[in-house]
Amino acid sequence: MVGVGAGLANGGKIPFVCAAASFLTGRALEQIKADVAYSDTNVKLVGISSGMAYGELGPTHHLTEDFAWIRAIPNVAVVAPCDNVETAAAVAFAASFDGPIFLRLSRVGVPQLLPDGHRFDLGKADTLRNGSDVTLIANGVLTHRAMQAAEHLAAAGIEARVLNMASVRPIDEQAIIRAAEETGAILTCEEHTIFGGLGSAVAEIVVETHPVPMKRLGVPGIFPSTGSADFLLDTFGMSPDGIAAAAAALIDRKK
């Protein structure tokens, strides 16, 4: 399917290659690398039911490695929208974008965070909440949980900045540097292994520019078990309370 998409792109079409994310990025990784990325063809890869959205179908259907796989390949933009509005905006952007792009979509319903008419800007983060004590950086289905965590922190007198980092590659380096300089601590949250994903991408910027206390919340290098997506996220410390507790612990490290 990916190879057919590359052929259609070479014929002047704008193909959207859609499949379950676990199989699209796993089984077709060689074709993504050679037919799409290396050839720089105008293919739009759409991974649906990403992360742990398949829940009860278990480890064979969970996908917690795709950020790492795809962002390591040259030429491919990697995007994980946070809600329905950003998903629509990202799809429209992908159609107009000249080059390969991977859209990581979930099937888990989340609250709308962005206003109607939001325009997606590749490589730019959205500041959903301002704060000076710590920065929470998330994308996909974790963004609304980060916002809930910020509300819990505010009730305890802690002001958390929340960045929606939908664009994993390219990533908004300046937003990350500002967060490090202005808040002094960064917590990343992702429905992905902590190795090679959003947290790693942010850490690469932080360690090279402005090192501060930082923690990556995600799947800790194991195969997630069987269970609902919400249950699994909570299990790995990514409930709103869990995110808030991790952020508060980071602030203690600043002292």
N, C-alpha and C positions, 0 to 999 in steps of 0.2 A: 504493500500500500504506500509506503514511504517512497519506494522507487518509482511507482506510478505517479505520485505527486511531483517528484523531481522532473519526470518526463513532461508532465503537463505544464510545469513552470517553464521548462525550456521551450515549450510551444506557445508561450505567451499568456497562459492562464494564471490565475491566482488560486492555487489549490489550498484548501483547509483540510488537513489530514487529521481526522478525529478518531480516537480509540481510547479504551481504558488506559490510563496513564501507566499502570504497572507493566502492561504489555507493549505499549507504543515505545516507551523509552528503554525497556529491557530487551525485548526480542529484536527490535529494529535499530539498536544502537549503532551497529556497523553501517547501516544504510543512512542513518542520520549523519554520521560522521563523514562518509565518503560521498554519498549522492547529494546531500543537502548542504552540509557545512563546508566541506572541501571544495565543492563545486560552486558554493555561494549561490544556490538557487533560491528563488523567491517562494519558498514553501512555508506554510503556516502549520505548525505542529500543535495540536490541541489535545492535551492529556486530560481526560475526564475522570471523575471519581478518584482524585489523587489522594496522597497521604494515607490516612486510615479510614477513608470514607466508606469502604466496603465492609468495615466493622466485622460482623460475624462470619464473613467468608475467610477471615484469617490471614496468616502470614504470606501465603502465596499471592494474595490480592492486595495487600498493603503495599504502598510505595513510599518509602522514606529515604530514597537514595537519588532521586531524579535531579534535584538541584546540583548535587555533586557531579553526577554524570554529565549533565548537559552544559553546565557553566564551565567545565574544563575543556570543552570543545570550542575552537575558534569560530567566530562569525555568527554564533547563534545567540540572540537575545533571549533572556529568561524572565518571565513575568508571572506573578501569582496574585491576581486581583483579590480584594478584601470583601467585596459585596457584589450585589447584582448590578449596581450602577457602574462600578469600575470594570466589571466583566464586560458589559456592553461597550463601554468606552475603549477597553483594551482590544476587543474584537474589531471595532471600527478602525482603531489605530493600526492593527496588524494588516488589515486589508489595504491600507494606504502606504504601509511601510515597505520599502524596497529591500528585501533580504529575509533570511530565515529568522523565525521567532518561535519560541515555545511558550504556549499559554497553559499554565497549570491551574486547572479548575476542579472544584470539589462538587459533590452532590449534596453536601450537608447545608441546610438552610441557616443563614446568619442574618442578623439585623442589618438594615441599611445604615451605613455610616457616612457615605458621601452624598452631597446634594445632587438632585436631578440636574442633568446637563453637565456633570463633571467631565472635564477633558483629560484624558490620559496622556502623560508626558513621560516618555521612556527615559530612564536614568534619573528621575526626580522623585524624591520622597514627599509625602504629604504630612504636614504637621497637623495632627488631629487634636492635640492638646498641648498647651505650653506648660513648662515646668522647669525648675532650676535645681532640683535635688537629685534626680536620676532620670535617665532616658530609657523608655521601653521601645524596642524596635521589633515589629512583627509584620507578617503578611498573611494573605489567605484567611483561613477561618480563625487564626489566632489573633487577628487584629481586634475584633470586638471583645475578646477576652482580655486583651491588654488594656482596652479602654475601661472595662469593668474594674480591672485591677487598679487602675489609676484613680478611680472613684473611691475605692476602698482605702487607698493610700492617702487621698485627700482628707478623708474622715479622720485619719490619724495625724494630720498636720504635715504630710509629705506631699510635695508637688512634683508629680511625674510628667515629663514630656513624653508624648506618644507619637512615634513616627510610623506611618504606613509605608513600608519599604516593598511595594509590589514589584518594583524592578530590581531583580537580583543581579542581572547582568545586562547592561551596565548598571552599576550601583551608584547611588548619590554620595560620593566621597565627601563633598563639602558639608552635607547635612550631618554626616557621621562625625566629622572633625569638629563642627560646631557643638554637637551634642557632648563630645568628650571635653571640650574646652569649657563649656558653659554649665554642664551639670555634673561633671566629674565622675560619673558611673554609668555604665550601659548594660542593659539586660536585653538579650534577644530571645524571641519566642518563635518556634517554627514547628510545623507538623512534618518533621524530617529528622533524620539522624543529626546529631550535633557535629558530625564529621563532614566537612566539605560543603555545607549548605549556607543559609543566611548568616548564622552565627559566625561561621568561619570567614565568610566574605567581609563581615563587619570587623572581625578581629584583625584581619590582614591590614585594614586601613588604620585601626586604632594603634596597633603595635608599631607601625611604621611612622606614625605622625604625632600622636598624643596619647601615650599609654595611660590608662586609668583602670580602676577596678572594673571587671567585666565578667559576666556569666552568660553561658549559652544554655537556654532551656530547649529541650527537644528529646528525641528518642536516644537513650544513652548507649548507642552502639550495640543494640540487640535486635532480634526479630520481635516486633510487637506481637502480643498474644491475640487470641480471638476475643472480641467484645465490641460493644458499640463504640463509635468514634468518640463520643463524649466521655465514656468510661475510660478509654485508653488515654485520651489527653489528660484527664484528671490523674490517672495512674502515674503519668510521667511528670507530675508537678505543674501542669499547665491549666489548672482551674484558676479562676480569677483570684481566689485566696492564695493559691500556690504561687502565682506570679507576683502578687503583692508581697508575700513573705520573702521571696527571693530578692526582690528589689530592696526591701528594708534591710536585708542582710548585707547587700552591696553598700548601702549608705553607711553601715557600721564600719565597713572596711575603709571608707574614706577618712575616718577620724584618726 
